[in-house]
């Protein structure tokens, strides 16, 4: 799924969360973040919820084209190992 929003913040968090959950339930387990220019900590909460849902559905969620900001936030919240996949996309 390619995230259609240019930002993931508390303003649009529920919309982005729902968009991702719908894609996951359709079997899409790759999150393309290439169009996302701005994030806040709500993006971490959304990503963790997506990861949890993917596991329930038997899928392995991968994030590609993650910004440095997302990587820094995931480090800050000590969830990098849960969110960042080692593959280079």
N, C-alpha and C positions, 0 to 999 in steps of 0.2 A: 504494500500500500504506500502510495506517495502521499505524504501529508500535504493537504491543499492549503493550509494556513501558513502565512509568512511568519507567524509568531505563535508560540505556545505560552500563554500566561494565565493568570487567574481570571482574566476577562473572558477567555474563550475555552477554558479548561474542560468544561463539561461537553462542549460541542466536539472538541478534539478527541476526548475520551470515547464518546459514543461512536464517532467515525471509525476509530481504531477497533473498538469491540465488534462492530459490524463486519469489518474486513476480516478480523480473526475468525469469526464464526463462519465466514465464507471460505476459510482455508488459506488466507493470505498471511504468512508469518514473517514477511520481510518488510521492515519499516524504513522507507526512504525519506531521510530528513534533509535532502539537498535543498529544498525550497524554504526551509525554516531559517529565518535570519535572527530571530530574537526569542529567547526563552527565559523563564524564571523557574523557581523551585517547583512549581506545579507540574512542569514537564517531567520531573523525576517521579513524582507520585503517579502520573499517568503511565509512564513507562513501566513502573513496577506493577501497576494494575494490569497492563497489557501482558506483561511477562507471566503473571499469575494466571490469567485467563488462557494464555497459550498453553501453559502446562496442563491445565484442566482439560483442554481440548486435544492434548497429546502432541502438540507442536513445539518446535524449538524456535522461539522468536529471535530474530536478528535485526539489529539496527545498522543501517548503512548511511554513509555520508553524514555522520554526526559531527556537529560543530565542536570546536575547541571548548566553547562555553559549556556545552552539555557534558563533555568529558570532565571538565573542571568541577562542575556541580556534582557529578556522580562520584568523583573522588572526595569532594567535601563531605558528602553524605555517606561515604564509605559503602557505596553500592556498585562501584565500577565492575567488580567481578560478576555481578548479576546482570548488568545491562550491556556492557561493551563486549562485543564478540571479537575474538582474536583474528577473524578473517579480514582481509583487506579488500574493501569494496569501494 
